[in-house]
Amino acid sequence: MKFDAERFRSFFALLPHNTRQAIDLAQRHDERLDDRDWLQSDVEQPVRHAVEIRHESFRSPEFINLLREYKIALVCADTWNGRD
């Protein structure tokens, strides 16, 4: 998927900011998860989000600024296989 600023801004705006919001969102699941969900938390605490990019189009200041705006971490995966 290529970077689309408005698409990601819309998605990031929907993300929950704490465990209560995450539970409220998760309760909207469909019947495929009936009896296989865990929708409880003993505390209300902040939740963090992270994004791992896989397309060159995300290597842009606009994407980094969007991550900063929504306080979302960037995943830097090490895919080195040790054979070099």
N, C-alpha and C positions, 0 to 999 in steps of 0.2 A: 504494500500500500504506500502510495506517495503522500508526502506531507500536504495537508490541506488545512490551513490555519483556522478557517471558520468551523470546519468539521471537528477539529480537536478542541477548539474553544467551547463549542456546544457540549461535547462529551465531558470535558474537564469540569464544566459548570454543574453537571449532574452528579459528580462524585460526592459521596458522603464525607463529612469532616470529623465525625466521631462515631463511637460504637453504637449509640442510639440510632443515629441516622442510617448506619449500615444495616442494623437489624430491621428498621422500618422498610428499607429498600428490599432486603432479602425476603421479607414476608410476602412480597408480591410474586414470588416464584410460582410456576405452574405445578400441576399434579405430578409431574415426573419426579419431583423431589419429595413427595409426601412420605413421611416417616423416615426420611434420610437427611433431614436438616438439623442444624443446631443453631437456634436463634435466641440465644441467651448470653448475657454478659453480666458479671457481678459488679462491674464498674462502668461508668461512662468515661471514656478517655479518647483522646484524639487518635485518628488513624492517618497513616501516611500512604501515599501512592507513589509508584515508580513506573517508568516507561522504558522498555528496551527497544531501541530503534534497529531497523533492519533494512533501511533504504537510504541511499545517499541524499535524497531530497530533504531529510531531516537535519542534515548538517548545515543549519542556517541560524543566524542570529535571531530570526523571528521565532523559530521553534524554541530556542533556549530562553528567550524572553517570555514566551508563553508558559514554559515550565516554571520559571521564577514567579510569574504572576500568580499561578495557582499552587505554588509551593510543592511541586511534584519533582521527585528525584529522577535523574537520568541513570539508567543501568548501563554500566560499562562491562560487558562480558568479555572474558579472556577466552578466546577460542583457539589459542595456540595448542598444538597437539604434541609438542615436545620432539618433533622429528626434524626440525630445522637445524 
